[in-house]
Amino acid sequence: MRRVYFDNAATTPLIPEVREAMLPYLNEIYGNPLSLNTWGDTAREAVDEAREQVANLIGANSEEIIFTGSGSESNNLAVKGLSLAKKDKGKHIVISEIEHFSVMNSAKTMEKLGFELSYVPVDKHGVIDPEDVRRAITPDTVLVSIMQANGEVGTIEPIKEIATITREKEVLFHTDAIATVGNIPVDVNELGVDALSLAGNQFYGPKGIGALWLKRGVRIMPLIDGGIQEGGRRAGTENVPAIVGIGKAAELAKIEIPSRMKNILKIRDRLIKELPGKIDHIVVTGHPDNRTPQNASFCVEFIEGESMLMLLDSKGIGVTSGSACTSRALKASHVLLAMGLPHEIAQGSLLISPGIYSTDEDVDYLLEVMPPIVERLRQMSPLYSKYTKSKKGGE
């Protein structure tokens, strides 16, 4: 049976060059970067090099990079740490209705601690109006956190325009760039933000390693207390193999993003164009043009996404329904609901995310296998039965 991995938005495979770079730090180079000996020196040099590689990917300075255990930890550190550091100025946070749960739930935690939380809406394509951000900001606002691109529908947000507003209002601005860094060109200076989250497993690095870029001079309250690692901003012995891995992945991404985008866009555009021609009553979600290259997202009407995923998996095709962080929750995506899609349509969400190893043959196989699966599920669907009866009655 053919196996097709179209779940790169959830995590990307570890590419061979990254694996090779990590191996020595899983074996003979095992020192603690803080140790004042040869073993520690070697490990510390590797961490320093990786910090420079990650910084180069986003146009930053190496001392502005804080390594974390994941993209979600980076978002937690940003939302909680920046808010707490500014609590004497005010206690109001602004986020969008489509943020990843690592931002949304962090903001809700701050709400429990006495902060006020405001949500900015999105339009039918998932786009945020910068003027809505302006209207949400009050004299008590200390942080705005808006993702650069949504991982579920791929829509890229007007971060530069929002940053102009937050600078004018003298409010800190954090962006969750986990879906973009390593996949499209990202430069923190061009964006104009104060903090930015990224994750290694989104651009062919290892899982369990992320980073937070924090603009020089911006204060943050650590969430993990202990030693002086990461400039005293994130305690704990560094995960040297993973840090080396994200560094190598960042170095390769910096070079290869243009060629990767060209190849992945070709696959993505075929999916968006051809799948609706094979299956009726299918809705393309997200912005039609301004979206990340690795995202082809749909809602298939009259069926539930989970059943579709399982049957596709039985045919060797790996996709997801909404965010990987919520796909097991059996709930309609909060992103799709915020975009105005009815609950019954949002239940049929499907995210197909090609990567650097995806081929036209993979698309051909999906286009062959998926229509019979959808037809089979619709024959068991009360919603589809009701629809077909009403259609016949109207003829």
N, C-alpha and C positions, 0 to 999 in steps of 0.2 A: 504493500500500500504506500502511495506517495505521502510524504510528510511535508507540510507547508506551514511555516511559522510566520503568521501575520499578527503577532502580538508584541511588536517592538515598543509600543507606547507603555506597556507594562514593565518590560525590561529588555535590554538588548543582549545578545550573546557576547561573551568575552572573546575578543579577537586575538589571534595567536601572538602578535607582537606584544600585547599587554600581558598575556599569560607568561611569556618568556621573561619579560622585565620583572615580574613579581616573584618568580620561582626562587631566585637566590635568597630573597628575604623570608622565604618559608623554610629555608634549609640552613645554609652556612652563615648567613648574615642575620643574626638574631639579637643583636644588642639593643639596649634601651637608649633612645636618642638623648636622654638626659644624663646618662652615665658618663663620667669623666674618664673614659678609657678608650682604647682603640676600637673596641666593639661598638661603643656608644657613638664615637665620632663617625664611623662608617654609616650607621643608621641615620644619624642626624643630617649628614650630608645628603643622603637620599631623600629625606623629608624636605630639606631645603630646596633641592632640585625640583621635586614634585610641586612644591608651593609656587615656584617660579613658572613652571609649565602651565599650571592652572591659571595663574594670573595672566600670562601671555594670551591665553585663549579668550579672555574677556577684556583685554586692554587695561589691566589693573596693575598695581604694585604688589609684590609678593607678601609684604608685611600686612596687607589688607585681607589676606585669605585666612579664614578660620576653618580647619578641617573638622568635620562632624561625622556622625555615624550613619547619616542618610539625608536625603532631601527633606524628609519630614522633620528631622531634628533641626536642620537649618531653618526651616520655617518656624518651628517652635521657638528657637533661640531668637530669631528676628522679632516675631510678634510680641513675645513675652518680655524678652530682654530689653528691647528698645522702649517698650511702653513703661516698664518698671524704672528704667533709667531716667525717664522724663515725667514721672508721676507728680513731681512737685510743680510742674508747669501746667498739667492738666490730665484729665482721665477720660479722653474720648478717642475711640479708634474707628476708622472707616475702612471697610472692605467691600468687595463686590458679592453679589448673590451667587456667583459661580466659582468661588475660590475652592481649592482643594481642601479636604477636611483637616489637613494639618495646619492650615491657616485659619479656617473657620472655627474649628474646635479650640484652637489656642486663643482666639479672640473671645470665644464664649467663656473660656476659663478666666480670662481677664475681667470679663463682665461679672463673674461670680466674686471677684476680688474688689469690686466697686467701680470698675470702669464702665463707661457707657459705650454701646456699640451701634453703629449705623451701617446699613447695607445700601450699596449703589446698585440699581437695576441694570439689566442688559436688554438689547433689542432682540428681534427674532433670530438674528445670526449670532448672538452672543457677544455683541460689541458694546462696550461701555462708552457712554458719552462723557467726555472730560468735564463738561459743564455740570453734570450731575455730581461729580466729585467735588467741584467747587462749591456747589450748593450744600453738600453734606458737611463740609468743613466748618467748624465753629471755633471761637476763641479758646475752647478747651481741648481741641484736637491735638494729639501728640504724634499720631501715626496714621498713615494711609498705607494699606497693603493691597496691591492689585497685581494679579498674575500677568506675566508678559504674554503667555498663550495658554489657552485651556487644553489640558491633556485629553479631554473626552471628545471635543468637537474641533479642536485645532485652531480656533479663531485667535488671531494675533491682535492684541489690544494696543491702543494709542498711548503707549507709555511715555514717550517724549512729551506729548502734549499735557499729560497729567502731571509730569514732573515739573513743567513750567509753572503750573498752578500751585503745587506744593512748595516750590521754592519761593514763590510770591507770598504765600501764606506762612512761610517759615515753619513748615510741618515736615517731619521725617517721612520718607517714602521708601518702602520696601517692595520689591517685586519678586514673585516666585517665578524664576526662569528655568525651572526644571525641564519643561517641555521644549525649550528652545536652545539652551546652551549645548554646543556640540552638534546641533542639527541645522542651525542657521547662524550667520554671523551675529555676534552679540558684543557690543562694546559699552562698558558701564559709563564711560565718559559721554558718549553720544546719547545714551538713554537719560542721563541726568538724575539717576536714582541715588539713594544713600546706602542701600543694602540690597543684595541680590543672592538668591538661593540657587544651588545647582546640585546635581547628583550624578555620580560616575556611571551608574548602570543605565543611564539614558543615552550615553554616547560610547557604548562598547567597552566600558570599563567594568570593574567589579561591583557587585552589590555591597551594601553595608558601608558605603563611604560617600559622603557629600561634602559640601563646602558652603560657607557663607562669606560672601564678599561684603566687607564693612568699610565704607569710605573713611579715609584717615581723618581722625578728629571726632568721629561720632562715638558717643559713649553707649555701652551696652552692659546690662546686668547679666553675669554668667548664670546659667541654669544648673551647671554641674560644678560643685565646689571641690577643692582638693589641692592639687599641685599647680605648678606655674605653666603647664603646657598651653600651647596656642596663645602665648602672650598673656596668660592668666585669664583667658576668656572661655576656656573649655578644658577642664581638668581631665586627667586620665591618661594612662600610657598610650602613646600613639599606635594606631594600627598600621605599622610600617608597610607590610605587603600591599594592603589596600590603598594606602596613600601613594605608593610607587605606581600602582595600577592606574589610579585616576590621573596621575601626572602623565604617564605614557599615553593614556587615552586622549588627554587634552592636547598633547603635542601632536598626535596624529590627526585629531579633529581639526586643529588649526590649519593644517596643510590640506586636508582632504575634503573639507566641507563643500567646496564648489562642485567637485566631481561626485560626491555622495548625493548632494541635492539633485543634480541632473538626473542621475539614475533612479533615485527614489521617486522623484516627481513624475517620471514617465510611468512608473507602476501605479502610483496613486491616481494619476489622472485617468488611466485606463479603468481603474476600479470605479471611480466616480461617474465616468461616462457610460461604461458598458453594463454595470450591474443593474441600473434601473431599466435597461433595455431587455434584460433577461427575467426580471421579476416586477410585476405590477404592484401598485400601492406600496412603493418604497420612497421614503423621504430622505434626501441628503441634508444632513444637519451641519451647522457651522457656517462660517462665511464662505461664499462661493469662490472667492479668489484669495483673500488675505488670510491664509491658514498655513500651518506648519506642513512641511513636505511629507512627513511620515503619517499623516492623518487622513483617512477616508472613513467618515462616520455617517451612519444611516439610522433610520427607524423603519423597521419592517412592520407594516400594519397587520393587525388581527392575530398576532402571535406574541409569545413572551420570549425575551432574549435568551433566558437561561436554557430553555429547551433547544433553541437554535444552536447555542454554543455546544451543548452536549452532543447533538447529532453531527455537527461539523467536526467535532473532535473525534468522533467515532470513524470519520473518514480521513483522519490524519491532518485536519486543518485547525490551527490554533489561532483563535481570535478572542475578543472579549466583548462584554456588554457594558458600556460605560467605563468608569474608572476601575482599574484592577483592585483598588483599595475598597471598593464598594460592591463589586460584581457578585460577591457571595451573600450580600445582604438581602437579595430578592426584593429590592425596592426600586421604584422608578428614580432615575437620576435627578438630583436636585438641579443640575445644570440644565437639563432639557426642560424641566418644569419652569425654571426661571426664564427660559427663552420663549415660554408661552405654549409649549406643546401639551396637548391633553394627556392626562395620565395614561390612558389606554394605548396611546401611540408611543409615549415615552417608554412603556414597558418592553417594547420591541427594539430597543436600542442595540446597535451593532457597531463596533469599532474595529476596522481592519487597518492595521498599521504595518506597512512594508518597511523593510530595512535594507542594509547594504547587500545582503545575500539574496534578496527577493528577485525573482525572474518573471519574464512574460509567461513562461510555462506554469508558474505558480498561479498566475491570474487565470490562465486558461482552465486549470483544474478547478479553481473556486467557482468559476462561471459555469462549469459543467455540473459540479456537485451540489451547489447551493439551491438552485431552483426546485429540484424534486423534494428537498428537505422542507423548504418553505411551503410547498404545495401539500405535503404530508401533514404538517402541523396545522395548516389552515383547515384541512378537512376535519380536524378534531376540535376546531375553535368555535365556541358558541358565538363569538363576535362576528366571525366570518360567515357563519350560517345565517345569522340575523341580517348581515349586510346583503348577502346574495338573495335572500327572500324579499328584502325591501326593494332591491334593484329589479327583481322580476315583477314585483307588484306595481312598480312604477312604469313598466313598459307598456 
